[in-house]
């Protein structure tokens, strides 16, 4: 085989592997052991350390994007974050009701993301933190970084094997923050079981009415890539996604969507959601 042909063949298999890896990263696959819950439980999980960090380290810019002040994160704040995550790792999550569980998983995911970025900062994008197993892996999402009830877990597993398949609620995509500008905001309020329904509604409304979530330009609808990556969670078709968006749309977006019946394109910004651009 000539060198040129070998390069072409290798390139083909590389693209095939990357495509497969990308698709696998968005697959929803239920992990049954995490379905256990106690609907009669009134116990509440303490997220006060996380709330303190959000108060101190998250600011909103002029575009309405919540940014983390990684550049000025103090050792004491970093220690508080690690302590909070360690406290969550010791919780027997099976003993709680569904709302408390969902708040737990969302806060854990977001806190782990901030912690990972803080560990590797400065980086321009969370994609640059290549700690996941696999030759062509990108980002930290595949790495086992926390143990809950004796089971090591990755961010991918928390999102795609626990949150998505157990709750089957598209609004959770607006609560999960993956450390990028293009994602839904890292909420300034810790998610709580007693308020999670309203918090999810607020998060959905905020993202959909932001320019990161949805834009209508000259009558053409451009939406975040989350609606492409997780299209099944929003109904599966472009029309289903549009109907979902219309439900949460407010003016001026609501009027702009009146005669829209298809999605023209997708957008996403992988830059780090940091107050300072480290690049």
Backbone torsions as a table, in degrees:
resi	resn	phi	psi	omega
1	UNK	NA	132.4	179.8
2	UNK	-68.1	160.8	179.6
3	UNK	-61.7	-38.9	-179.8
4	UNK	-62.2	-46.2	-180.0
5	UNK	-63.8	-39.3	179.9
6	UNK	-62.3	-41.0	179.0
7	UNK	-64.2	-42.6	179.8
8	UNK	-62.3	-45.9	-179.4
9	UNK	-63.1	-45.2	179.3
10	UNK	-62.3	-40.7	178.6
11	UNK	-63.0	-39.4	179.8
12	UNK	-62.3	-48.3	-178.8
13	UNK	-67.5	-32.8	176.8
14	UNK	-63.6	-45.5	179.1
15	UNK	-64.2	-40.3	178.6
16	UNK	-62.6	-42.8	-179.2
17	UNK	-65.6	-42.8	-179.7
18	UNK	-64.4	-39.4	178.5
19	UNK	-63.7	-44.4	178.8
20	UNK	-62.6	-43.4	-178.7
21	UNK	-63.3	-40.7	179.5
22	UNK	-64.5	-44.8	179.6
23	UNK	-63.8	-41.0	-179.0
24	UNK	-63.3	-32.5	-177.8
25	UNK	-66.0	-19.6	-177.7
26	UNK	-108.7	2.7	-179.6
27	UNK	-71.0	135.7	176.5
28	UNK	-95.9	120.8	-175.9
29	UNK	-141.9	109.0	-174.8
30	UNK	-61.5	134.1	172.3
31	UNK	-107.1	99.3	-168.2
32	UNK	-58.1	-29.5	-175.9
33	UNK	-62.2	-20.6	-177.3
34	UNK	-91.5	3.3	177.3
35	UNK	-79.3	-16.1	-177.8
36	UNK	-62.6	132.3	178.2
37	UNK	-154.6	168.4	178.6
38	UNK	-121.9	95.3	-176.8
39	UNK	-63.2	-18.4	-179.2
40	UNK	-88.9	-7.9	-176.7
41	UNK	-69.4	137.6	173.7
42	UNK	-113.6	9.1	-179.8
43	UNK	-66.8	145.9	-176.9
44	UNK	-121.1	135.9	178.3
45	UNK	-88.0	136.7	-178.1
46	UNK	-83.9	116.2	177.3
47	UNK	-114.2	23.8	-173.9
48	UNK	-66.0	-35.3	177.5
49	UNK	-63.5	-40.9	177.8
50	UNK	-64.9	-41.6	178.5
51	UNK	-63.0	-40.0	178.0
52	UNK	-60.6	-43.5	178.9
53	UNK	-65.3	-41.4	178.1
54	UNK	-61.7	-41.0	178.6
55	UNK	-61.7	-38.1	-173.3
56	UNK	-86.9	-29.5	-165.6
57	UNK	-117.3	-7.3	-177.2
58	UNK	-112.2	127.3	179.1
59	UNK	-127.1	154.0	-179.9
60	UNK	-104.8	128.2	179.5
61	UNK	-86.2	-176.9	-175.8
62	UNK	-65.5	-19.1	-179.8
63	UNK	-93.5	4.8	179.2
64	UNK	80.8	16.6	-179.7
65	UNK	-95.9	128.2	177.2
66	UNK	-80.6	123.4	-176.5
67	UNK	-118.0	147.0	179.4
68	UNK	-97.2	132.9	-178.9
69	UNK	-85.6	66.5	-178.0
70	UNK	-61.4	-35.5	-175.1
71	UNK	-62.3	-26.0	-177.5
72	UNK	-117.5	18.3	177.0
73	UNK	-67.0	121.9	-176.2
74	UNK	-84.4	158.7	175.2
75	UNK	-55.4	-37.1	179.3
76	UNK	-64.5	-41.3	178.5
77	UNK	-67.7	-40.5	178.4
78	UNK	-63.4	-40.1	178.1
79	UNK	-64.6	-40.1	177.8
80	UNK	-62.2	-40.6	178.9
81	UNK	-62.7	-45.7	178.8
82	UNK	-62.8	-39.4	179.8
83	UNK	-64.8	-41.7	178.7
84	UNK	-61.2	-46.8	179.7
85	UNK	-62.6	-41.3	178.3
86	UNK	-62.8	-38.6	177.4
87	UNK	-63.6	-41.9	178.6
88	UNK	-64.4	-35.1	-177.7
89	UNK	-66.1	-19.3	-178.4
90	UNK	-93.6	-3.1	-177.3
91	UNK	-80.1	136.7	172.2
92	UNK	-84.6	89.9	-171.0
93	UNK	-66.5	-22.0	178.5
94	UNK	-60.7	-22.5	-173.0
95	UNK	-83.8	-1.3	-173.8
96	UNK	-107.4	162.4	177.3
97	UNK	-77.0	169.9	-172.8
98	UNK	-59.9	-41.9	-178.1
99	UNK	-65.4	-42.6	177.6
100	UNK	-64.5	-38.1	178.9
101	UNK	-63.6	-45.3	-178.5
102	UNK	-63.6	-43.9	176.9
103	UNK	-59.7	-40.3	177.9
104	UNK	-58.4	-51.6	-175.3
105	UNK	-67.0	-39.1	179.1
106	UNK	-65.5	-49.4	179.7
107	UNK	-62.5	-39.5	179.3
108	UNK	-62.8	-46.9	179.9
109	UNK	-58.3	-49.2	-176.7
110	UNK	-66.7	-39.9	179.0
111	UNK	-66.8	-40.4	177.2
112	UNK	-62.6	-40.0	179.2
113	UNK	-62.5	-47.5	178.3
114	UNK	-61.7	-41.0	-179.2
115	UNK	-63.5	-43.7	179.4
116	UNK	-62.9	-47.1	179.7
117	UNK	-61.2	-43.4	179.4
118	UNK	-60.5	-36.6	179.3
119	UNK	-65.1	-33.4	-173.2
120	UNK	-109.4	-1.0	-179.0
121	UNK	-62.5	139.6	9.7
122	UNK	-89.6	134.9	171.0
123	UNK	-137.2	153.0	179.7
124	UNK	-82.7	-27.1	-178.0
125	UNK	-150.3	147.1	176.9
126	UNK	-64.2	-21.9	176.0
127	UNK	-61.7	-23.6	-178.2
128	UNK	-76.5	-10.6	-179.7
129	UNK	-89.0	82.2	-171.6
130	UNK	-88.1	76.5	179.7
131	UNK	-109.7	0.5	178.7
132	UNK	-74.4	148.1	177.6
133	UNK	-69.7	153.3	178.6
134	UNK	111.8	141.1	-174.9
135	UNK	-61.1	-39.3	-174.9
136	UNK	-108.4	21.7	-178.0
137	UNK	-68.9	150.5	178.0
138	UNK	-128.4	133.3	175.1
139	UNK	78.4	-175.5	-175.6
140	UNK	-97.2	1.1	-164.7
141	UNK	-67.9	-23.3	-178.6
142	UNK	-93.0	-6.1	-177.3
143	UNK	-78.6	138.6	175.1
144	UNK	-76.7	111.2	-170.9
145	UNK	-123.8	-3.8	-179.0
146	UNK	-150.1	147.4	176.0
147	UNK	-118.7	121.8	179.0
148	UNK	-120.4	128.9	-178.5
149	UNK	49.7	39.4	176.7
150	UNK	80.2	3.5	-177.5
151	UNK	-113.5	118.8	176.5
152	UNK	-66.5	138.4	-176.4
153	UNK	-133.9	149.9	172.2
154	UNK	-107.1	167.4	175.1
155	UNK	-60.9	-41.3	177.2
156	UNK	-56.7	-43.1	-178.2
157	UNK	-69.1	-39.3	177.0
158	UNK	-60.6	-43.3	-176.9
159	UNK	-76.4	-52.5	-168.5
160	UNK	-94.2	-15.3	-179.7
161	UNK	-114.1	-11.5	179.8
162	UNK	-120.2	-67.9	-173.7
163	UNK	-61.7	-54.1	-174.8
164	UNK	-64.2	-52.2	-175.3
165	UNK	-75.9	-25.3	-179.2
166	UNK	-81.0	-44.2	-176.8
167	UNK	-92.3	-25.9	178.5
168	UNK	47.0	47.7	-177.2
169	UNK	-124.7	111.6	-177.5
170	UNK	-60.5	-21.3	-179.0
171	UNK	-66.2	-20.2	179.5
172	UNK	-64.3	-23.0	177.2
173	UNK	-66.0	-21.3	179.6
174	UNK	-90.3	-6.0	178.6
175	UNK	-101.5	-31.2	179.2
176	UNK	-76.6	130.7	177.1
177	UNK	-120.7	122.9	-175.5
178	UNK	-97.2	13.2	176.0
179	UNK	88.3	7.5	-178.8
180	UNK	-110.9	158.2	175.9
181	UNK	-62.4	-36.8	-174.8
182	UNK	-72.5	-15.7	-178.4
183	UNK	-76.4	168.6	170.8
184	UNK	-62.5	153.0	-176.5
185	UNK	-56.6	143.3	164.5
186	UNK	-70.5	112.1	-174.8
187	UNK	-60.0	139.1	175.5
188	UNK	-76.2	-9.6	178.4
189	UNK	-113.8	128.8	174.1
190	UNK	-60.4	141.1	177.5
191	UNK	-73.1	136.8	-179.4
192	UNK	-126.8	143.8	-179.9
193	UNK	-56.3	-39.3	-174.9
194	UNK	-73.4	-18.5	-177.4
195	UNK	-122.8	7.7	-168.4
196	UNK	-65.1	-32.3	-179.8
197	UNK	-61.0	-49.0	179.3
198	UNK	-68.4	-36.2	179.0
199	UNK	-63.7	-40.3	178.1
200	UNK	-66.2	-41.0	176.7
201	UNK	-62.1	-43.5	179.6
202	UNK	-63.7	-40.8	-179.6
203	UNK	-65.4	-40.6	178.2
204	UNK	-62.9	-46.4	-178.8
205	UNK	-63.8	-41.1	-178.4
206	UNK	-63.2	-47.5	-176.0
207	UNK	-69.9	-45.0	-177.4
208	UNK	-63.0	-33.3	-179.8
209	UNK	-92.5	11.7	174.7
210	UNK	-100.6	159.1	179.5
211	UNK	-71.4	-16.4	175.7
212	UNK	-75.7	-28.4	-176.4
213	UNK	-89.4	-51.4	-173.2
214	UNK	-145.6	136.1	172.8
215	UNK	-137.1	143.3	171.2
216	UNK	-119.2	112.6	-177.4
217	UNK	-117.9	116.0	-178.0
218	UNK	52.2	42.3	177.0
219	UNK	80.5	-1.6	-178.8
220	UNK	-99.4	132.3	-177.7
221	UNK	-90.5	123.0	175.7
222	UNK	-120.3	127.0	-175.4
223	UNK	-127.7	164.1	177.5
224	UNK	-60.4	148.9	178.5
225	UNK	-64.8	-14.3	177.5
226	UNK	-60.8	-28.0	180.0
227	UNK	-76.6	-18.0	173.1
228	UNK	-88.6	-46.8	-178.9
229	UNK	-61.9	-41.0	-174.3
230	UNK	-117.7	37.2	-173.0
231	UNK	-56.1	-36.9	-179.4
232	UNK	-61.7	-32.1	-179.8
233	UNK	-68.8	-21.4	-179.5
234	UNK	-103.7	13.6	176.6
235	UNK	118.7	-25.4	173.8
236	UNK	104.9	-28.3	-179.2
237	UNK	-116.1	164.1	177.9
238	UNK	-62.3	-37.0	179.1
239	UNK	-66.2	-39.2	176.7
240	UNK	-60.7	-43.1	179.9
241	UNK	-64.0	-43.3	179.2
242	UNK	-62.1	-42.7	178.9
243	UNK	-63.4	-39.3	176.5
244	UNK	-61.9	-46.1	-179.9
245	UNK	-62.6	-43.4	-179.1
246	UNK	-61.3	-33.3	-178.1
247	UNK	-61.5	-36.7	-177.0
248	UNK	-101.1	-3.3	-176.7
249	UNK	-69.8	142.1	173.8
250	UNK	-123.8	167.9	-179.6
251	UNK	-66.0	143.6	6.0
252	UNK	-86.0	-7.1	-176.8
253	UNK	-59.9	-39.2	-177.4
254	UNK	-54.7	-46.3	179.5
255	UNK	-69.4	-36.2	-179.1
256	UNK	-65.5	-25.5	-176.6
257	UNK	-88.6	-6.0	-171.8
258	UNK	-55.3	-41.3	-175.5
259	UNK	-109.8	16.2	178.8
260	UNK	-88.3	131.0	-179.8
261	UNK	-132.4	7.8	175.8
262	UNK	-154.1	164.6	177.0
263	UNK	-100.0	125.0	-176.5
264	UNK	-84.2	-38.9	-175.3
265	UNK	-161.8	171.7	-179.5
266	UNK	-124.8	156.5	-177.6
267	UNK	-142.5	155.6	174.1
268	UNK	-167.6	142.7	179.8
269	UNK	-118.8	112.2	-176.7
270	UNK	-87.9	2.3	177.9
271	UNK	-60.4	148.3	-178.4
272	UNK	-64.3	139.3	178.3
273	UNK	-82.2	65.7	-177.1
274	UNK	-113.6	149.7	177.9
275	UNK	-68.4	-22.2	179.7
276	UNK	-122.0	131.8	176.3
277	UNK	-82.0	110.3	-175.2
278	UNK	-78.5	-5.1	-176.6
279	UNK	-76.9	NA	NA
